[in-house]
């Protein structure tokens, strides 16, 4: 905000551009992964992500920064879809949820070191040096994938014309169940992509006078909870069903945020437990992908996962933009150094209330969807 002299709305917009790129490239990347070898696609997109990070790091123009954020999101789009593709090639469908949960857990370790560790590195060295190092690592990951990644010998690649028929897309996207699942996924993602990714650190600093490093440490506990949440929720979904687990996660996240936003006293033990539990519940996304995989034929799995992830990441842009605009709407007019806006605690609380409200709505959508699908599932099991 200081570098570009922007308010919360523009900061939210800058954050949202990552999700525009990420979401917009989901289906194209899924098509590329079906058409070409995974290692080629991962290599190209990882290099794009690294180069865009360098552009974002050294620019002093807001619009260039927004464009580079878009490219970082587009380059990152291959991360989860590449894993999904490799899992579908190397493991049977019965193990899909478990392996995606494990991969999801391992991948989100990056968000853990992206919190307090990176904050400490920035304090010790320089934000440009740290960002440059991360950009180089992204490029090296792409090169390593090109060298090491292989497809199993038993995989038979279908002709492209057999995979990309418009009729298949029309039947896929005309499914009310998939759209309901996608909408619920979007509404429930605020805990992770709205709070943990951007707004959690400034909220904790404002509410409890924490340092940036300490606030980032608390937020990192959300990602630490994700380490355990993927496999745990995958096991629970086998026992209680996908839709029951997703609904419970939505209600649990809403309740956790009500406790967080209404707490007036700093309690590190309570907050540590609260953020850890939120992290576990954020892994509902793994179950959404597993539930979506049961709604389509195996050959459409990559596209439906891409679509669900696309809508999910659009939730990030929705929450960042909405929270920023609500904060500017309730801004009391206080200015700090360099005429930067200072937002009171009540302003943060008003804006962040959108997260539990949307989580409840998303959980209700899944609950209604489960009740409507119950007769069909019962008939199939009897047959």
N, C-alpha and C positions, 0 to 999 in steps of 0.2 A: 504493500500500500504506500509506503514511503517512496519507493523507487519510482513508481508511476503516478504518484499523487492521486490515488483513487479512493472511493468510498467503499462501503461494504457491498453494495449492489454490484459494482464493477469487479470487486474482488471475487464475489460469488460467480460472476460471469466468466472471469478468467479461469477459475477452478472448473467451471462447467464445460469449457471447451475441450478439456481432456476427455470427458465422457461423450461429447458429440463425436469426436474422432473414434473413440473406442466402440461406441454403439453402432456408428455408421458403417464400420468395417466388419462387423460380425458375420453377416451373411456372405459378403464378398470373400472374406478369408475362409469361411467354411467351404465355399465353392472352389477356391484355389487349392485347399487341402485335399479335396476330392479329385481334382484334376491333375495336380502335380505332387511330387514326393514331399513329404513333410519337412525334410531337412532343408530343401530349397526355400520353402515359404518362411520357415522360422528364421533362417539366415537373413533373408532380405528385410523382414519386418523388424528384427532385432537391431540391425544396422540403422534402419530408418529411425527407430526409437532413440538410439544413441546419438545420432547426428542432430536430431531435433532437440535433444536435451542440451547439447552444446549451443544451439541457436538460442534457446530460451535463457540459458545462463548468461550470455554475453550481450543480449540486446537491451536497449534502453527505450524501445518504442513499444507502447502498449499493444498495438495491433499486430506487430511482429511476434510479441510474446504470446498473444492469443492464438495466432496461427501455429506457432511452434508447439503450444500446448495441444492443439488439435492433432498435430503430427505425432506427438508423443503418445497420445491415446490411440491413434491409428496403428502405430508400431506395436503398442502393447496388446493389441487385439488378438494377436496370434498366441499369446501365452496360454490362456485357458483352453482355447479351441485346439491348439496343438496337442496339449495333454489329452483332451477328450478323444482326439483322433488316434493317438498312440494307444490309449487304453482300449478303445474299441477294436483295434487291430490285434493287440497282444493278449487280451483277456476275454473270457466268455461273458455273455450278457448278464448272467446271474451275479457276477462280481463287479459289474459296472459301478454301482452305487458305492461299494466299499473302496474301490480303487480311486474313484473321483474324490471321495471324502479324504482319502490319504493324500492325494495330490493337492487338493485344495488346502489341506492343513500345511503341507510342506511349502507350498507356494506363498502362503500368507506369512511365513517366517520373515519374508522380506519387509513386510509392514512393521514387524517388531523392531528390526534394526533401523527402520525408517523413522522411528519415534525418538526416544531419548538418546540412543547411540549417535544418530546423525546430528541431533541438536548439540551434543557434546563435541562432535568432530567440527561442526561449524564454528563453535565458540573457540576451539583450539587452533584451527587453521584458517579457513576462509570459505564462505559459501560457494564461491566460484571454483575453488580448488576441489572441494568435496563433490560438487555437481559434475565437474569435469571427470573426476575419477569414476563416478557412477556411470557416466556416458561411455567411458572406455570399457567398463565392465560389461555394459549392454552389448557393445560391439563384439567383445571377446566371447560372450555367450552365444551370439549368432554364429561366430566362426567355429566354436566348439560343437554346436549342433550340426553344422554342415559336415564336419569331419566324423562325428561319432554316431549320429542318429541313423537308424536303419529301419526298414519295414520287415516284418516276418515273411518267410518264403511262401507260406501258405496263402497269403493275401492275393486275391485275384482282382485286379483293377478293371472295373467296368468301363466301357466306352463313355466318353463325356456326354454324347447325345442321349444315352440311356438314363443319365442322372438328372439332367437339367431340363426337364419338360415343364412347361408352364402349368400344365394340368396338375402336376404333382404339387407345385407351389400353391395353386388355387385351393386344392383340397386340404392342404396342410393349414393354410392361414384362414380358411373358412370354418375351422373347428372352434366352437365356442369354449370348449374345455381348455384348449391351449391359450386362447386369449384371456380367459379368466385367470389361469395360472400365471400368465405373464403380467397381468395387471396387479395381482396380489404380490408378485415378486417385486415389482416397482415400488409399491406402497410400503413394503416392509423393509426396504433397504436403507432407510434413513439412519438407522443406528450405526451402520458401517460407513456408508458413503457420504452421509450428511454430517454426523457427529464425529466419528473416529478419524475420517480422512482430513477434515478441515476445521470444523467449528468447536470441537471438543477442547483443544488446548487453550484458545482464547477465552472460552467460557470458564474453565477452571481457574485460569489466571485472574479473571475479573471477580469471580465469586469468592475465592479463598486466598487471594494474594500469593499464589504459588509462582515460583520461577518457571520459565518456559520449559526447562529441562525436567523439573518435577511433574509439571502438568503433562508433558509428553510421555513421561514414564507411566503415569496412571492410564492414559489413553492406550499405551502399548499393551496393557493388560487385556484389552478387548481382543487384540490380535493373538495374545498368548492363549486366551480362552478358545480361539478358533483352532489352535493346535489340537485341542482335545475334542472340540465340538463335532468336527467332521465324522470321525469314526464312531463317536458316541451316538449321534443322531441317526447314523446309518443303521446301527444296531437297534435303536428304538423303533425306527420305521419298519423293520422286519417284524417286530412284535405287535405294534399298535397301528401300523399303516402309515403311508406317506402323508395323507391329508390331515390326520389327527396330529401328527408331529408338527407339521407346518402351522396349523391353527394354534397349537400350544405355544410355539415359538413367538408368533405374533402377539399373543396376549401377554406372554412373559416379558417381551421387550417393552411393551407399553407400560406395564406395571413398574419395571425397573426405572424407566425414565420419569415416571411420576414421582417415585421415591427420590431420584436424583435432583429433579428440578424443585422439589418442595423442601429439600434438606437445607437448613439454615446454618448448620454447624459442620465444621471440618472434621471428618472422621475417616482417617486414612484406612483403617481396617474395613469399614463399611464400603468405602469407595473401591477398594481393591477387590473385594468380593463381588460388588455390583458390576464392575467393568468386566471381571472375569466371566461372570454368568452371562452378561450381554454378549460377550464374544462367543460363548457356546451357542447361544440362541441364534446368532447371526449365521451359523452354518445351516440354517433352514434352506439356504440357497442350494446346497448339495441335494437335499431331498426334493426340491422343486425340479432340478434337472433329472433326478431319478424318476419322479412322477411323470414328467414330460416324455421320458423315454418309453413309458408303457402305453402312451397314447398313439404312437406312430410305428410304422414298419421299420425294421432295422436299417434299410437303405436311406431312410429319412432322418435318422438319428442326428447326424451332424448338423443338418439345417435347423431342426427344432431346438437343439441345444444352443446354436448360434442365435436363433430368434429370441429365446428366453433370456440369454445373456445380454442381447442387444437391448431389450426392454428394461432389463435389470439395471444396466449401466445408464440408461436414460433417466432412471430414478436418481442417479447421482447429480445430473445436471438439474433435475427438477428441485431437489432439496437444496442444493447450493444456491440456486437462483432465488427460490422462495424465501429461504432463511435470510439471505442478504437484503432482499426487498422489504421484508417485514422489519428487519432491524433499522433500515433507513426510514421506514414509515413511523416507527415509534422513537426515533432518535430525538433526544431532548435539546439538541443544539450545542452541546459541549464540544469545544475544539481543544486539541493539544498542540504539541510541537509540529511545526510545518503545516499548520491548519488541518491536521488529520482529525477525523471525527472520533470522539470517544463515546463508547456505548455503555450505558449503565447495565447493571445486573438484571434489572427488570426487563430491559430490552432484549437481552439474550434469552431470558426465560419465555417471553412472549413468542419469540421467533422459533425456539427449539420445541415448543409445544406441538408444532406441526408433525414432529417425529412420532410421538405416541398416538396421536389421533390417526395418522395414516396407517400405523401398524395395526390398530384395532380394525380399521376398515378392511385392510388386506386379509386379516385373519377371518373376518366375517365372510368375505368372498369365498375363501377356501372352504369354510364350514358349510356354506350353502352349496358349493360345488360338490362336496363330498356327499351330502344328503341326496343330491340329484343323481349322482353316479352309483350310489349304493344298490338300487334295484338292478342296474345293468351288471354290476360286479357279482351280485348274488346269482343272477341268471346264468352268467358265464361259469361260475364255480359249480352250479348244479349240472349244467350241460357237460 
